[in-house]
Amino acid sequence: MTTLPTVSRAAVLRKFNQPLSVEEVPVPQVIEPGAVLVRIEACSICGTDVHMADGELSLNVNLPVIIGHEMAGRVIAVGSGVERDSVGAPLRIGDRITYTNTSCGTCYFCTTARASTLCVNRRSYGYENVEQFPHLLGGFTEYGYVLPDAGRVRVPDSVSSELASLSSCALRTVMHAMSQLGAIEPTDVVVIQGAGPLGLFTAANARVRGARKVIVIGGPASRLELAEQFGAHECILLDTTSPAERLERVHALTGGRGADIVIEVSGANAAFNEGIQLVRRGGRYLMAGILGEGKVEFQPALIVKKNITVLGSFSADARSYSLALEFMAAQQHNFAFEKMITGRYKLDDVNLALKRMKNLEETKPMILV
C-alpha cells in the first residue's frame, strides 16, 4: 500500500487584500470512492486569481482558501471505483490529469438543462475552505484532491504539464465558449476584446475554425505582438485609441458593417458597451471574461434594433477540458503556446507572481511546486 504524505505545503488566502501565506495543510489519508489524489506539477495563474485575492469577484469564496484552479497533476492514489477518466480513457497511478469543478448530476441544470457548469450543488477549486475536509481544493499546493464528483481528463503524453495547466482554464474556457457560439463561417470577421491568455487562445481557435479575419483589441503592446503569433490578422492597442477610433477601424476592415462575431474575454465591464457597438447587425456577441461586481449602463434597444444575439459562457465541463487538451496536442506545433508562459515561480514566491500578473508584467506566470 502506498504511504501518503501527511501534509502539503500550500498558498492560503486568509483575508482579501492580504498576502497569501504558505502553510502546511493536511493531506487526507483515506481517499473517498471515486476520488483521486495528485501531486501537482504545474499551476498557472489566472486573472481570476488576482481578482480573488483582491476580493473583487461576484462569486462566493469560503475563506480561508487555497487559491489556484489551473492545475495539472500526477495521480498518486485513487479511491475505489476509479478506473477511467471522464471521457473513457483508462486512468492509472502515474498518469497526469487535469480536473474540473464538481457537478452533482441530479439537479435541473445537470439533467434537464444539460448545463453542468450551472449546477446548483457545484463545488469549485480555489473557493472551498481549506480547514474542512478534504482541504486540498486549490492549485497552489504540492498535492491536490480530486473530488468524486469532479471530472478528470488524462493529459496526452505529447502535452507537457505546463501546457496542460494552461489548457485547464484559459483554453477550456475558450473551447466551452466556442461550443456555445456555434460555427464560424469562412466569411466571418471575428473581433476579440482582450489580449490576455483567453484572448490569445481565442485568436488561435478562431483561425483554426476558419475565420476570414481575426482582430484583437487589447494591450499591452507585448501581448498584441504575441496575438499576431497566435493568428491575429490585425491588432488594435487599447491604451492609445478611443472607443470611437476602434469602432472606425473595425468598420474600415469590414466594409462598414462591423464584426460578424465579437468575443469578450477581457474581464473589463466597459467592454460590453463597446462590443455591442462593434458587432454588425444580425451578428453575435459572446461574453466569457467578465466576472466582477461592477455595473455599466447600456441601451437595450441596440440589441433589438441590431438584432444581435448575446451569449454568456461560464466556466467549462469535462468535455471542454478534453477538447482543450486535444486542441493543444494537435496545434502546439502550429502556435507558440509556450510563449504565453512568461515567468516560472516557486510556491514561496506566489505573492510576487500575483503582483506581477496584476501589473500586467506577466502574460501567464506558472507556479511549479
One Martini backbone bead per residue (centre of mass of N, CA, C, O) as a GRO file, in nm:
protein
  369
    1MET     BB    1   0.096   0.036   0.022
    2THR     BB    2   0.070   0.363  -0.010
    3THR     BB    3   0.240   0.631   0.123
    4LEU     BB    4   0.119   0.918   0.246
    5PRO     BB    5   0.123   1.227   0.288
    6THR     BB    6   0.042   1.452   0.556
    7VAL     BB    7   0.148   1.711   0.400
    8SER     BB    8   0.090   2.039   0.238
    9ARG     BB    9   0.210   2.284   0.064
   10ALA     BB   10   0.037   2.609   0.078
   11ALA     BB   11  -0.149   2.878  -0.063
   12VAL     BB   12  -0.313   3.104   0.160
   13LEU     BB   13  -0.627   3.270   0.186
   14ARG     BB   14  -0.749   3.475   0.465
   15LYS     BB   15  -0.741   3.772   0.330
   16PHE     BB   16  -0.828   4.026   0.170
   17ASN     BB   17  -0.560   4.214   0.065
   18GLN     BB   18  -0.358   3.979   0.137
   19PRO     BB   19  -0.116   3.785   0.175
   20LEU     BB   20  -0.008   3.490   0.118
   21SER     BB   21   0.027   3.179   0.293
   22VAL     BB   22   0.261   2.935   0.367
   23GLU     BB   23   0.133   2.611   0.438
   24GLU     BB   24   0.036   2.335   0.630
   25VAL     BB   25  -0.164   2.078   0.491
   26PRO     BB   26  -0.372   1.833   0.503
   27VAL     BB   27  -0.367   1.493   0.406
   28PRO     BB   28  -0.557   1.262   0.307
   29GLN     BB   29  -0.566   0.912   0.412
   30VAL     BB   30  -0.853   0.889   0.274
   31ILE     BB   31  -0.991   0.782  -0.025
   32GLU     BB   32  -1.254   0.825  -0.184
   33PRO     BB   33  -1.483   0.719  -0.372
   34GLY     BB   34  -1.376   0.855  -0.687
   35ALA     BB   35  -1.116   0.965  -0.592
   36VAL     BB   36  -0.814   1.183  -0.613
   37LEU     BB   37  -0.457   1.193  -0.586
   38VAL     BB   38  -0.221   1.460  -0.643
   39ARG     BB   39   0.074   1.579  -0.793
   40ILE     BB   40   0.165   1.882  -0.846
   41GLU     BB   41   0.329   2.035  -1.139
   42ALA     BB   42   0.116   2.267  -1.235
   43CYS     BB   43   0.019   2.630  -1.189
   44SER     BB   44  -0.148   2.869  -1.323
   45ILE     BB   45  -0.224   3.208  -1.355
   46CYS     BB   46  -0.514   3.388  -1.308
   47GLY     BB   47  -0.699   3.669  -1.314
   48THR     BB   48  -0.895   3.558  -1.099
   49ASP     BB   49  -0.686   3.534  -0.871
   50VAL     BB   50  -0.649   3.836  -0.838
   51HIS     BB   51  -0.945   3.905  -0.778
   52MET     BB   52  -0.967   3.722  -0.538
   53ALA     BB   53  -0.746   3.852  -0.354
   54ASP     BB   54  -0.916   4.139  -0.379
   55GLY     BB   55  -1.236   4.087  -0.364
   56GLU     BB   56  -1.386   4.108  -0.684
   57LEU     BB   57  -1.588   3.882  -0.680
   58SER     BB   58  -1.924   3.745  -0.774
   59LEU     BB   59  -1.836   3.511  -0.567
   60ASN     BB   60  -1.815   3.260  -0.355
   61VAL     BB   61  -1.589   3.273  -0.064
   62ASN     BB   62  -1.442   3.029   0.169
   63LEU     BB   63  -1.275   3.136   0.399
   64PRO     BB   64  -1.007   2.979   0.371
   65VAL     BB   65  -0.791   2.946   0.073
   66ILE     BB   66  -0.679   2.781  -0.209
   67ILE     BB   67  -0.538   2.901  -0.463
   68GLY     BB   68  -0.629   2.787  -0.765
   69HIS     BB   69  -0.734   2.621  -1.110
   70GLU     BB   70  -0.462   2.540  -1.310
   71MET     BB   71  -0.412   2.213  -1.293
   72ALA     BB   72  -0.144   1.968  -1.301
   73GLY     BB   73  -0.138   1.611  -1.227
   74ARG     BB   74  -0.020   1.325  -1.051
   75VAL     BB   75  -0.111   1.016  -0.984
   76ILE     BB   76  -0.103   0.852  -0.640
   77ALA     BB   77  -0.421   0.814  -0.574
   78VAL     BB   78  -0.717   0.601  -0.529
   79GLY     BB   79  -1.031   0.527  -0.528
   80SER     BB   80  -1.283   0.346  -0.554
   81GLY     BB   81  -1.370   0.304  -0.905
   82VAL     BB   82  -1.103   0.400  -1.042
   83GLU     BB   83  -1.041   0.358  -1.411
   84ARG     BB   84  -1.151   0.627  -1.548
   85ASP     BB   85  -1.215   0.886  -1.716
   86SER     BB   86  -1.455   1.117  -1.845
   87VAL     BB   87  -1.381   0.986  -2.159
   88GLY     BB   88  -1.272   0.662  -2.113
   89ALA     BB   89  -0.991   0.658  -2.018
   90PRO     BB   90  -0.749   0.515  -1.877
   91LEU     BB   91  -0.667   0.514  -1.514
   92ARG     BB   92  -0.352   0.565  -1.349
   93ILE     BB   93  -0.090   0.541  -1.181
   94GLY     BB   94   0.104   0.824  -1.313
   95ASP     BB   95  -0.092   0.988  -1.435
   96ARG     BB   96  -0.204   1.271  -1.602
   97ILE     BB   97  -0.413   1.554  -1.492
   98THR     BB   98  -0.715   1.717  -1.527
   99TYR     BB   99  -0.966   1.919  -1.338
  100THR     BB  100  -1.288   1.975  -1.227
  101ASN     BB  101  -1.554   2.083  -1.129
  102THR     BB  102  -1.843   2.015  -0.986
  103SER     BB  103  -2.126   1.784  -1.037
  104CYS     BB  104  -2.418   1.612  -0.946
  105GLY     BB  105  -2.635   1.500  -1.185
  106THR     BB  106  -2.951   1.590  -1.053
  107CYS     BB  107  -3.017   1.855  -1.135
  108TYR     BB  108  -3.161   2.059  -1.358
  109PHE     BB  109  -2.887   2.151  -1.498
  110CYS     BB  110  -2.767   1.859  -1.538
  111THR     BB  111  -3.024   1.752  -1.693
  112THR     BB  112  -3.238   1.925  -1.850
  113ALA     BB  113  -3.025   2.164  -1.936
  114ARG     BB  114  -2.732   2.063  -1.984
  115ALA     BB  115  -2.560   2.254  -1.742
  116SER     BB  116  -2.311   2.184  -1.531
  117THR     BB  117  -2.190   2.477  -1.473
  118LEU     BB  118  -2.489   2.543  -1.315
  119CYS     BB  119  -2.477   2.392  -1.069
  120VAL     BB  120  -2.619   2.409  -0.744
  121ASN     BB  121  -2.377   2.191  -0.623
  122ARG     BB  122  -2.126   2.329  -0.675
  123ARG     BB  123  -1.767   2.286  -0.675
  124SER     BB  124  -1.473   2.497  -0.634
  125TYR     BB  125  -1.165   2.563  -0.717
  126GLY     BB  126  -1.049   2.814  -0.483
  127TYR     BB  127  -1.334   2.829  -0.277
  128GLU     BB  128  -1.258   2.626  -0.054
  129ASN     BB  129  -1.219   2.533   0.260
  130VAL     BB  130  -0.913   2.437   0.411
  131GLU     BB  131  -1.038   2.331   0.703
  132GLN     BB  132  -1.187   2.128   0.523
  133PHE     BB  133  -1.279   1.856   0.399
  134PRO     BB  134  -0.996   1.784   0.190
  135HIS     BB  135  -0.843   2.087   0.169
  136LEU     BB  136  -0.720   2.030  -0.149
  137LEU     BB  137  -0.896   2.293  -0.320
  138GLY     BB  138  -0.636   2.368  -0.512
  139GLY     BB  139  -0.326   2.479  -0.684
  140PHE     BB  140  -0.128   2.608  -0.454
  141THR     BB  141   0.007   2.297  -0.429
  142GLU     BB  142   0.145   1.987  -0.393
  143TYR     BB  143  -0.149   1.877  -0.336
  144GLY     BB  144  -0.444   1.717  -0.481
  145TYR     BB  145  -0.807   1.699  -0.476
  146VAL     BB  146  -1.034   1.479  -0.633
  147LEU     BB  147  -1.344   1.478  -0.652
  148PRO     BB  148  -1.589   1.253  -0.722
  149ASP     BB  149  -1.759   1.487  -0.901
  150ALA     BB  150  -1.510   1.529  -1.066
  151GLY     BB  151  -1.358   1.584  -1.339
  152ARG     BB  152  -1.127   1.384  -1.552
  153VAL     BB  153  -0.825   1.427  -1.762
  154ARG     BB  154  -0.606   1.293  -1.958
  155VAL     BB  155  -0.284   1.356  -2.047
  156PRO     BB  156  -0.110   1.376  -2.305
  157ASP     BB  157   0.213   1.290  -2.373
  158SER     BB  158   0.263   1.552  -2.571
  159VAL     BB  159   0.180   1.715  -2.310
  160SER     BB  160   0.266   1.928  -2.097
  161SER     BB  161   0.204   2.040  -1.783
  162GLU     BB  162   0.201   2.339  -1.857
  163LEU     BB  163  -0.002   2.316  -2.099
  164ALA     BB  164  -0.221   2.177  -1.933
  165SER     BB  165  -0.268   2.411  -1.744
  166LEU     BB  166  -0.364   2.609  -1.962
  167SER     BB  167  -0.604   2.418  -2.051
  168SER     BB  168  -0.764   2.420  -1.755
  169CYS     BB  169  -0.883   2.722  -1.842
  170ALA     BB  170  -0.847   2.910  -2.086
  171LEU     BB  171  -0.901   2.690  -2.306
  172ARG     BB  172  -1.162   2.561  -2.192
  173THR     BB  173  -1.323   2.823  -2.201
  174VAL     BB  174  -1.307   2.855  -2.508
  175MET     BB  175  -1.432   2.585  -2.590
  176HIS     BB  176  -1.704   2.636  -2.452
  177ALA     BB  177  -1.774   2.899  -2.596
  178MET     BB  178  -1.758   2.789  -2.890
  179SER     BB  179  -1.986   2.584  -2.856
  180GLN     BB  180  -2.204   2.813  -2.811
  181LEU     BB  181  -2.161   2.981  -3.070
  182GLY     BB  182  -2.058   2.811  -3.305
  183ALA     BB  183  -2.010   2.874  -3.613
  184ILE     BB  184  -1.740   2.964  -3.833
  185GLU     BB  185  -1.718   3.134  -4.109
  186PRO     BB  186  -1.522   3.213  -4.389
  187THR     BB  187  -1.657   3.525  -4.376
  188ASP     BB  188  -1.568   3.590  -4.091
  189VAL     BB  189  -1.541   3.845  -3.850
  190VAL     BB  190  -1.324   3.860  -3.562
  191VAL     BB  191  -1.360   4.006  -3.245
  192ILE     BB  192  -1.125   4.061  -2.972
  193GLN     BB  193  -1.161   4.123  -2.625
  194GLY     BB  194  -0.849   4.070  -2.553
  195ALA     BB  195  -0.482   3.977  -2.467
  196GLY     BB  196  -0.489   3.744  -2.307
  197PRO     BB  197  -0.511   3.415  -2.278
  198LEU     BB  198  -0.797   3.407  -2.392
  199GLY     BB  199  -0.739   3.577  -2.647
  200LEU     BB  200  -0.519   3.396  -2.767
  201PHE     BB  201  -0.687   3.136  -2.788
  202THR     BB  202  -0.912   3.261  -2.959
  203ALA     BB  203  -0.743   3.328  -3.204
  204ALA     BB  204  -0.652   3.041  -3.269
  205ASN     BB  205  -0.937   2.920  -3.289
  206ALA     BB  206  -1.047   3.102  -3.516
  207ARG     BB  207  -0.841   3.014  -3.727
  208VAL     BB  208  -0.901   2.708  -3.723
  209ARG     BB  209  -1.217   2.770  -3.795
  210GLY     BB  210  -1.191   2.998  -4.050
  211ALA     BB  211  -1.150   3.285  -4.029
  212ARG     BB  212  -1.097   3.559  -4.224
  213LYS     BB  213  -1.080   3.758  -3.963
  214VAL     BB  214  -0.858   3.870  -3.693
  215ILE     BB  215  -0.931   4.085  -3.412
  216VAL     BB  216  -0.733   4.254  -3.163
  217ILE     BB  217  -0.816   4.396  -2.844
  218GLY     BB  218  -0.548   4.555  -2.648
  219GLY     BB  219  -0.303   4.474  -2.385
  220PRO     BB  220  -0.015   4.520  -2.428
  221ALA     BB  221   0.202   4.525  -2.688
  222SER     BB  222   0.325   4.242  -2.625
  223ARG     BB  223   0.051   4.090  -2.660
  224LEU     BB  224   0.003   4.168  -2.958
  225GLU     BB  225   0.249   4.026  -3.069
  226LEU     BB  226   0.143   3.749  -2.979
  227ALA     BB  227  -0.129   3.751  -3.131
  228GLU     BB  228  -0.001   3.725  -3.413
  229GLN     BB  229   0.111   3.432  -3.343
  230PHE     BB  230  -0.211   3.344  -3.284
  231GLY     BB  231  -0.368   3.479  -3.566
  232ALA     BB  232  -0.370   3.773  -3.596
  233HIS     BB  233  -0.426   4.023  -3.841
  234GLU     BB  234  -0.521   4.240  -3.619
  235CYS     BB  235  -0.419   4.517  -3.403
  236ILE     BB  236  -0.547   4.701  -3.109
  237LEU     BB  237  -0.457   4.950  -2.904
  238LEU     BB  238  -0.606   5.057  -2.623
  239ASP     BB  239  -0.431   5.302  -2.495
  240THR     BB  240  -0.424   5.472  -2.800
  241THR     BB  241  -0.743   5.445  -2.808
  242SER     BB  242  -1.066   5.496  -2.888
  243PRO     BB  243  -1.374   5.378  -2.931
  244ALA     BB  244  -1.415   5.534  -3.199
  245GLU     BB  245  -1.152   5.436  -3.336
  246ARG     BB  246  -1.215   5.133  -3.319
  247LEU     BB  247  -1.475   5.140  -3.480
  248GLU     BB  248  -1.355   5.258  -3.739
  249ARG     BB  249  -1.155   5.027  -3.790
  250VAL     BB  250  -1.360   4.795  -3.809
  251HIS     BB  251  -1.520   4.918  -4.041
  252ALA     BB  252  -1.280   4.928  -4.242
  253LEU     BB  253  -1.253   4.595  -4.223
  254THR     BB  254  -1.599   4.558  -4.296
  255GLY     BB  255  -1.750   4.761  -4.489
  256GLY     BB  256  -1.916   4.908  -4.235
  257ARG     BB  257  -2.061   4.679  -4.052
  258GLY     BB  258  -1.892   4.494  -3.879
  259ALA     BB  259  -1.878   4.233  -3.683
  260ASP     BB  260  -1.991   3.913  -3.678
  261ILE     BB  261  -1.791   3.865  -3.426
  262VAL     BB  262  -1.787   3.908  -3.069
  263ILE     BB  263  -1.529   3.861  -2.810
  264GLU     BB  264  -1.533   3.851  -2.460
  265VAL     BB  265  -1.197   3.838  -2.263
  266SER     BB  266  -1.118   4.084  -2.051
  267GLY     BB  267  -1.303   4.162  -1.778
  268ALA     BB  268  -1.433   4.432  -1.877
  269ASN     BB  269  -1.711   4.618  -1.842
  270ALA     BB  270  -1.664   4.827  -2.081
  271ALA     BB  271  -1.680   4.616  -2.318
  272PHE     BB  272  -1.981   4.589  -2.372
  273ASN     BB  273  -2.060   4.851  -2.521
  274GLU     BB  274  -1.847   4.816  -2.740
  275GLY     BB  275  -1.939   4.541  -2.852
  276ILE     BB  276  -2.220   4.634  -2.950
  277GLN     BB  277  -2.093   4.827  -3.163
  278LEU     BB  278  -1.901   4.622  -3.326
  279VAL     BB  279  -2.136   4.469  -3.406
  280ARG     BB  280  -2.333   4.363  -3.633
  281ARG     BB  281  -2.603   4.316  -3.791
  282GLY     BB  282  -2.690   3.995  -3.684
  283GLY     BB  283  -2.490   3.932  -3.478
  284ARG     BB  284  -2.238   3.814  -3.240
  285TYR     BB  285  -2.220   3.810  -2.870
  286LEU     BB  286  -1.950   3.698  -2.666
  287MET     BB  287  -1.926   3.616  -2.313
  288ALA     BB  288  -1.622   3.515  -2.088
  289GLY     BB  289  -1.478   3.740  -1.870
  290ILE     BB  290  -1.699   3.859  -1.686
  291LEU     BB  291  -1.694   3.859  -1.296
  292GLY     BB  292  -1.754   4.113  -1.169
  293GLU     BB  293  -1.929   4.368  -0.979
  294GLY     BB  294  -1.971   4.554  -1.192
  295LYS     BB  295  -2.133   4.831  -1.366
  296VAL     BB  296  -2.349   4.919  -1.648
  297GLU     BB  297  -2.466   5.127  -1.892
  298PHE     BB  298  -2.733   5.064  -2.133
  299GLN     BB  299  -2.884   5.007  -2.465
  300PRO     BB  300  -3.118   4.777  -2.539
  301ALA     BB  301  -3.210   4.862  -2.829
  302LEU     BB  302  -2.958   4.769  -2.982
  303ILE     BB  303  -3.019   4.468  -2.976
  304VAL     BB  304  -3.281   4.491  -3.135
  305LYS     BB  305  -3.208   4.670  -3.387
  306LYS     BB  306  -2.954   4.466  -3.454
  307ASN     BB  307  -3.013   4.167  -3.396
  308ILE     BB  308  -2.862   4.048  -3.147
  309THR     BB  309  -2.657   3.792  -3.020
  310VAL     BB  310  -2.636   3.713  -2.672
  311LEU     BB  311  -2.365   3.554  -2.495
  312GLY     BB  312  -2.296   3.334  -2.226
  313SER     BB  313  -1.987   3.203  -2.061
  314PHE     BB  314  -1.929   2.943  -1.810
  315SER     BB  315  -1.673   2.787  -1.794
  316ALA     BB  316  -1.651   2.414  -1.772
  317ASP     BB  317  -1.642   2.095  -1.892
  318ALA     BB  318  -1.508   1.794  -1.955
  319ARG     BB  319  -1.526   1.822  -2.259
  320SER     BB  320  -1.356   2.087  -2.272
  321TYR     BB  321  -1.099   1.967  -2.158
  322SER     BB  322  -1.060   1.762  -2.382
  323LEU     BB  323  -1.056   1.964  -2.618
  324ALA     BB  324  -0.813   2.125  -2.517
  325LEU     BB  325  -0.604   1.893  -2.527
  326GLU     BB  326  -0.646   1.831  -2.826
  327PHE     BB  327  -0.572   2.108  -2.932
  328MET     BB  328  -0.290   2.116  -2.813
  329ALA     BB  329  -0.177   1.861  -2.950
  330ALA     BB  330  -0.243   1.963  -3.252
  331GLN     BB  331  -0.125   2.294  -3.219
  332GLN     BB  332   0.167   2.329  -3.079
  333HIS     BB  333   0.323   2.356  -3.373
  334ASN     BB  334   0.151   2.623  -3.479
  335PHE     BB  335   0.176   2.740  -3.183
  336ALA     BB  336   0.334   2.944  -2.925
  337PHE     BB  337   0.226   2.864  -2.626
  338GLU     BB  338   0.486   2.890  -2.443
  339LYS     BB  339   0.495   3.213  -2.462
  340MET     BB  340   0.286   3.264  -2.234
  341ILE     BB  341   0.517   3.182  -2.049
  342THR     BB  342   0.677   3.441  -1.846
  343GLY     BB  343   0.686   3.273  -1.564
  344ARG     BB  344   0.866   3.105  -1.294
  345TYR     BB  345   0.750   2.974  -0.974
  346LYS     BB  346   0.759   2.938  -0.656
  347LEU     BB  347   0.559   2.908  -0.390
  348ASP     BB  348   0.709   3.138  -0.221
  349ASP     BB  349   0.646   3.345  -0.489
  350VAL     BB  350   0.334   3.405  -0.528
  351ASN     BB  351   0.304   3.713  -0.466
  352LEU     BB  352   0.482   3.811  -0.696
  353ALA     BB  353   0.320   3.683  -0.926
  354LEU     BB  354   0.053   3.834  -0.869
  355LYS     BB  355   0.164   4.119  -0.899
  356ARG     BB  356   0.265   4.089  -1.194
  357MET     BB  357  -0.010   4.020  -1.308
  358LYS     BB  358  -0.161   4.279  -1.222
  359ASN     BB  359   0.069   4.466  -1.384
  360LEU     BB  360   0.123   4.322  -1.669
  361GLU     BB  361   0.414   4.156  -1.655
  362GLU     BB  362   0.229   3.912  -1.722
  363THR     BB  363   0.065   3.656  -1.889
  364LYS     BB  364   0.177   3.351  -1.769
  365PRO     BB  365   0.222   3.237  -1.478
  366MET     BB  366   0.412   2.978  -1.300
  367ILE     BB  367   0.353   2.721  -1.068
  368LEU     BB  368   0.614   2.525  -0.919
  369VAL     BB  369   0.591   2.227  -0.687
   0.00000   0.00000   0.00000
